[in-house]
Amino acid sequence: MFFHIDYSSGKPISHQMVAQIKWMIVSGKIKNGEKLPSIRELARKLKINPTTVTRIYNELEHNGIITLRQGQGAFVSQCGSLLPPKEAKKIVEEKARSMLVEGLRLGLAKKNIDQIVNEEFKKIRMAKNE
């Protein structure tokens, strides 16, 4: 399991890690039920504070993405979302709206945004089939 932190991005380490773990799960790089590195191990590998890793794992657990088992570690949760489809749809709609607003604000045309979304979807699907 390989994680990368861009210390110069300005984006908080915890946000980078949460996004990477989510991406690795949806792309199939990390499987349902798979054990994640321990807090100490991940902190040591990434050269970050164990408290940061704890915060990352707690956020992922709160969102139903992983399960923390006392004395055993962190595991990718089985199945998909714990949310009802209607709530999951609402969350994705809000994120899509935010992405669209940002793309339009930056001067991208709708066709460019559509192309970006389609390319990213293909990347996830291709990674899943590797």
Buried (B, 14 or more C-beta within 10 A) or exposed (E): EEEEBEEEEEEEBBEBBBEBBBBBBBBBBBEEEBBBBBBEEBBEEBEBEBEBBBBBBBBBBEBEBBBBEEEEBBBBBEEEEEEEEEEEEEEEEEEEEEEBEEBEEEEBEEEEBEEEBEEEEEEEEEBEEE
